Amino acid sequence: MLPIGVFLFLCEKIYVMRTRYIFITGGVISGLGKGIVTSSIGKMLQFRGFKVTACKIDPYINYDAGTLRPTEHGEVWVTEDGGEIDQDLGHYERFLDINIPKSHNITTGQVFYEVIKREREGKYLGQTVQPIPHVTDEIKRRIRRIAKESKADFVLVEIGGTVGDYENVLFLEAARQMRLEKEEVLYVHVAYLPIPKSLGEMKTKAVQHSVRELGRFGIQPDFIIGRASMPLDDVRKRKIALFCNVKEEDVISDPDIENIYKLPLIFEEERFGDKILSKFGLPPIKPRNEEWRRFIEKVESLKETVKIGIVGKYFDIGEFKLPDSYISVIEATKHAAWSSNRKPIIKWIDSKDFEEKRENLSILDEMDGIIVPGGFGKAGIEGKIAAIKYVREKKIPFLGLCLGLQLAVIEFARNVCGLKNANSSEFDPDTPHPVIDLLPEQKEVLKKSRYGATMRLGGQRVKIKPGTLAHRLYKKTEVIERFRHRYEINPKYVHLLESYGFVFSGMTPDEKIMQIGELPSHPFFIGSQFHPEFTSRVLKPNPLFKGFIEASIERNRKVRKGRR
Ligand code: GLN
């Protein structure tokens, strides 16, 4: 018989699974793909049967990402519950196939706002309110709340930015305190190893410095992920181990890969999943990742392609192009193409090119399908409208996302219904035909100049009209999709547009707001007021994207046949 103490200890250790926390920090440079690392760790744990969730800490002072310019910070991700969040949350949802609520994004703005509010309410009882412990307590409270509400076995906490940034100091401090407070915590540090061209050798010094910097906050990483263009060799691993005080086997390679979804499998090759369990005192578990593995192998074997043009405007940042502004659109396109056994080739088309020269439009002929994604403000709009006219007339498959649908309506109103100078009141407040106009509740919001979290946001019901393309794709009469907009198709013009052949195949259940529009006279022309890219998952493409890719493949077949 086991003594009762030992028995209880074992229960606690083995059966009563407390939430375990894995903090992921970054070093040397930003943009290392910490979000992909976080998602991949989560995936490995899911493959072992655990319930996992993830949260992202963004050390900026903005309350959320809603007001950030896309070229500044990449795409704004919209959660089911209407949060406007950093794009990393999108990676978590896509990899882990779970809906993540907005409370899983913690920013400096939220934390300070809460602390100051409490201080004003007299909740600190005369104390001097200080970064430590009051701010760090608020950070920990938010992290623990995630654990409690999600009931996950593992909560992954990705700390944005890099160690050494002035702004993430308090978050690192909170992470350090959590282990001290007897939580089960692991620290994973992702750092970059450059291979300078002039040397031709992978250098570890920058990693050493960033780990030392982390040490200044009292955090000794349990694992170091070496992010580099190629896998780390034994020499590099040994060096990092020695200088950074970790075991060699706990230095894990994270090389450049063509397909980000392969990373969980690459990590498995280094037994990273079981190593994590072992550090938590748990026995190894065989990962059940056969389906994922088959999917990756299939993607790698694909030969035939489908060429999709994305006509956007948020590309340039200085001399560089930043497709990150459309990351979910890219990923959703990939998911759909892969599920139709095609390798996607994505072409960036800057709509401003069409404004300079209409002849540039002929590039669209080379595409199998065209996506016009979401966006705000006047820049590049006329170029996008010209592109939509072109694909409508040339019968090239078209998928419009939010702004893309609004512009398709403007184009149709102008060129088919004959409404000269029809426009959205967003771009031309004096247009004689505001076919796109502010949602009624948004008029009040804008009058008060309130911009943060004030759009029509998050998951909303969409009623789908039977017998339409939308219905054939969704195979349902109601779906939930995610929205982020201020403007809508002006109800006053709906009849007129319909009388010329535009079909509104999706709307709010009360039929007041039009949410999907399509052209039955075209092989595939559909646009949605929502963003279907936010509900696409790796193994479950969104039906609109899937249908669009199928139509694009069909066009590719026809064009090739015609050429023969
Ligand atoms: N600017 C448009 C609106 O606010 C479209 C928004 C979007 O594409 N997300 O309605």
Boltz pocket constraint, residues with backbone or C-beta under 6 A from the ligand:
constraints:
  - pocket:
      binder: B
      contacts: [[A, 373], [A, 374], [A, 375], [A, 376], [A, 377], [A, 401], [A, 402], [A, 403], [A, 404], [A, 406], [A, 426], [A, 484], [A, 485], [A, 486], [A, 487], [A, 488]]
      max_distance: 6.0
